Amino acid sequence: MACQFVIQACQRHLDDLMAEKSKSFRYRFDKDLAERAAKFIQLLPHTKGEWAFKRMPITLEPWQLFVVCCAFGWVNKGSRLRRFREVYTEIPRKNGKSAISAGVALYCFACDNEFGAEVYSGATTEETGVEVFPPGATDV
């Protein structure tokens, strides 16, 4: 079961995979880039709770892999720049937002081959927005 927006995002991905074969379509899905980002995040340890105590690595759920791989896998055919610069997700409490966000931030900061990379986190309050930095600092 999924909401209309999730269904549309999945359908767009499938449609774009078909369209990438066309010369007129500007983007292609680079499986290696998508997997690189997902594998990096899954190298990071949990930072809270029992799994953090055991230093267990993060294991992304299929929906999380979809978000990460879509964000990092779609690139412009000519420039190889990422298609998406922003990702918007609505994730309920206690579903690993901070850990995933910290992993994405660390990946963008350290592995994206961009000199002077900057990473931002947005939230409804400053206190909530800063939540991704302690897990990121722990991971480093």
C-alpha positions in Angstrom: 0.0 0.0 0.0 1.4 3.4 -0.9 0.1 6.9 -1.3 -0.5 8.6 -4.7 2.9 10.5 -4.6 4.9 7.3 -3.9 3.1 5.5 -6.7 3.8 8.4 -9.0 7.5 8.5 -8.0 7.9 4.8 -8.7 6.1 5.2 -12.0 8.3 8.2 -13.0 11.3 6.1 -12.3 10.1 3.2 -14.4 9.0 5.5 -17.2 12.4 7.3 -17.2 14.2 3.9 -17.3 12.3 3.3 -20.6 12.9 6.8 -21.8 16.6 6.8 -21.2 17.1 4.7 -24.3 16.0 7.7 -26.4 18.6 10.2 -27.6 16.2 13.0 -26.8 16.0 12.1 -23.1 18.7 14.0 -21.3 19.3 11.6 -18.4 20.5 8.1 -17.7 20.4 5.9 -14.7 24.0 5.1 -13.6 23.6 1.9 -11.5 27.2 2.2 -10.2 26.7 5.7 -8.9 23.4 4.7 -7.2 25.0 1.6 -5.6 28.1 3.6 -4.5 26.0 6.0 -2.4 23.8 3.2 -1.0 26.8 1.1 -0.1 28.6 4.0 1.6 25.6 4.7 3.8 25.4 1.1 4.7 29.0 1.1 5.9 28.1 3.6 8.6 27.2 2.3 12.1 24.0 3.0 14.0 24.4 5.8 16.4 21.6 5.2 18.9 20.1 2.3 20.7 21.0 -1.3 21.0 22.4 -1.6 17.5 24.7 1.4 18.1 26.0 -0.3 21.3 26.9 -3.3 19.1 28.3 -1.0 16.4 26.1 -2.6 13.8 26.1 -1.0 10.3 23.0 0.6 8.9 20.9 -1.6 6.7 18.7 0.4 4.4 15.1 -0.8 3.8 14.0 -1.2 0.2 12.1 2.1 0.3 15.2 3.9 1.6 17.3 2.3 -1.1 14.8 3.6 -3.7 15.1 7.1 -2.4 19.0 7.1 -2.2 19.4 5.3 -5.6 17.1 7.6 -7.4 18.8 10.7 -5.9 22.3 9.6 -6.8 21.8 7.3 -9.8 20.1 9.7 -12.3 22.6 11.8 -14.1 22.7 14.1 -17.1 24.0 12.1 -20.2 26.4 14.9 -21.2 27.6 16.5 -18.0 27.2 13.5 -15.7 25.9 15.9 -13.1 23.1 14.6 -10.9 19.6 15.1 -12.1 18.2 15.8 -8.7 19.7 18.3 -6.3 17.0 18.1 -3.7 15.1 15.2 -2.2 11.9 15.7 -0.2 10.7 12.9 2.0 8.1 12.7 4.8 9.2 10.1 7.2 7.4 9.4 10.6 9.3 9.5 13.9 11.7 6.7 14.7 12.3 5.6 11.2 15.9 6.5 10.8 15.7 9.9 9.4 18.7 11.3 11.2 20.9 8.3 10.4 20.0 8.3 6.7 20.3 12.1 6.5 23.7 12.0 8.2 24.8 9.3 5.7 23.7 11.3 2.7 25.3 14.4 4.1 28.6 12.6 4.7 28.5 11.1 1.2 27.9 14.4 -0.4 30.5 16.1 1.7 33.3 13.5 1.3 32.6 11.3 -1.8 31.0 13.6 -4.3 34.2 14.9 -5.9 33.1 18.5 -5.3 35.7 21.0 -4.0 34.3 23.0 -1.1 31.1 20.9 -0.8 28.4 22.3 1.5 25.6 20.3 3.1 22.4 21.7 4.6 19.6 20.2 6.7 16.2 21.7 6.8 13.5 21.1 9.4 10.6 22.9 11.1 12.8 23.9 14.1 16.6 24.5 14.5 16.7 21.9 17.2 15.3 19.3 14.8 17.4 20.4 11.9 20.6 19.9 13.9 19.6 16.3 14.8 21.5 15.0 11.7 24.9 16.4 12.9 25.5 14.2 16.0 25.1 11.0 14.0 27.3 12.4 11.2 30.0 13.4 13.7 29.9 10.0 15.4 30.2 8.3 12.0 33.3 10.3 11.1 
